Amino acid sequence: MDVTVVTPVGSSSLGLSDNLTYETAPTVSGVSPSSAFTDGSTALTITGTNFTGASQVTIGGQNLPSSSFTVNGSTTIYVNAPSSATTGLVDVTVTTRRVRVQPPARTR
């Protein structure tokens, strides 16, 4: 998609550098297992769609850098649940470049 800037004195020209690409947002359909130990020793599998290019996973508000998880194709991410001082439900989110999804799936 071309992007044009219009001002009272004119419009920008069109070219290859003014293109915008829409990306499909990731969707999370599940987290397995659905509970984790608070010591950070639980390996998790996050399933969904459009995970290719995932740059961040957030579990319980803790942002995990891309070096701490493995994207296995567009539908699966492997990560260890981080340690937590509290128990209970937490949100699991996946960010791909500029698109972030907060799924209904939660882990304990």
Phi, psi and omega per residue, in radians:
M1 nan 2.284 3.083
D2 -1.388 2.522 3.090
V3 -2.009 2.232 3.130
T4 -2.138 2.360 3.060
V5 -1.788 2.227 -3.123
V6 -2.010 2.222 3.090
T7 -2.191 2.990 3.115
P8 -1.054 -0.358 -3.105
V9 -1.781 0.047 3.097
G10 2.584 -3.060 -3.118
S11 -2.127 2.657 3.079
S12 -1.241 2.672 3.110
S13 -1.424 2.779 3.120
L14 -1.610 2.494 3.109
G15 -2.909 -3.035 -3.116
L16 -1.218 -0.441 -3.078
S17 -1.440 -0.072 -3.110
D18 -1.882 0.374 -3.098
N19 -1.529 2.542 3.087
L20 -2.123 2.327 3.107
T21 -1.974 2.172 3.040
Y22 -1.429 2.371 3.121
E23 -1.944 2.596 3.084
T24 -1.374 2.260 -3.126
A25 -1.189 2.531 3.057
P26 -1.220 2.673 3.031
T27 -2.216 2.433 3.097
V28 -1.885 2.202 3.137
S29 -1.854 -0.249 3.123
G30 -3.073 2.823 3.041
V31 -2.295 2.241 -3.109
S32 -2.312 2.318 -0.094
P33 -1.209 2.936 -3.069
S34 -1.525 0.077 3.051
S35 -2.463 2.717 -3.082
A36 -2.479 2.702 3.053
F37 -1.320 2.593 -3.114
T38 -1.286 -0.175 -3.110
D39 -1.466 -0.001 3.101
G40 1.437 0.288 -3.071
S41 -1.686 0.066 -3.056
T42 -1.652 2.151 3.052
A43 -1.408 2.281 -3.124
L44 -2.015 2.634 2.971
T45 -2.079 2.113 3.088
I46 -1.782 2.207 3.130
T47 -2.018 2.654 -3.139
G48 2.963 -2.557 3.132
T49 -2.394 2.770 3.050
N50 1.062 0.701 3.119
F51 -1.489 -0.179 -3.139
T52 -0.993 2.288 -3.118
G53 1.464 0.213 3.134
A54 -1.000 2.261 -3.104
S55 -1.896 -0.259 -3.110
Q56 -2.789 2.511 2.964
V57 -2.129 2.362 3.105
T58 -2.102 2.214 3.133
I59 -2.199 2.077 3.140
G60 1.025 0.592 3.130
G61 1.462 -0.059 3.116
Q62 -1.646 2.007 3.127
N63 -1.344 2.152 3.136
L64 -1.808 2.185 -3.140
P65 -1.183 2.810 -3.085
S66 -1.059 -0.394 3.125
S67 -1.268 -0.192 -3.085
S68 -1.757 0.036 3.105
F69 -2.454 2.841 -3.127
T70 -2.119 2.186 3.047
V71 -1.591 2.118 -3.132
N72 -1.918 1.471 -3.086
G73 1.350 -2.878 -3.073
S74 -1.535 -0.018 -3.008
T75 -2.125 -0.076 -3.041
T76 -2.479 2.412 3.018
I77 -2.239 2.337 3.055
Y78 -1.873 2.289 -3.115
V79 -2.707 2.641 2.977
N80 -1.553 2.342 3.066
A81 -1.096 2.334 3.119
P82 -1.236 2.794 3.084
S83 -1.168 2.676 -3.090
S84 -2.500 2.445 3.114
A85 -1.458 -0.194 -3.108
T86 -2.147 2.871 3.063
T87 -1.990 2.908 3.108
G88 2.084 -3.125 -3.128
L89 -1.211 2.439 3.046
V90 -2.342 2.700 3.086
D91 -1.427 2.575 3.027
V92 -2.105 2.137 -3.132
T93 -2.172 2.650 3.099
V94 -2.185 2.334 3.099
T95 -2.043 2.243 3.041
T96 -2.061 1.959 -3.074
R97 0.890 -1.600 -3.084
R98 -2.058 0.076 -3.068
V99 -1.952 2.217 -3.109
R100 -2.110 2.449 3.095
V101 -2.148 2.378 2.994
Q102 -1.966 1.869 -3.017
P103 -1.399 2.868 2.997
P104 -1.291 -0.265 -3.130
A105 -1.238 2.375 3.111
R106 -2.343 2.788 3.077
T107 -2.176 2.684 3.126
R108 -1.766 nan nan
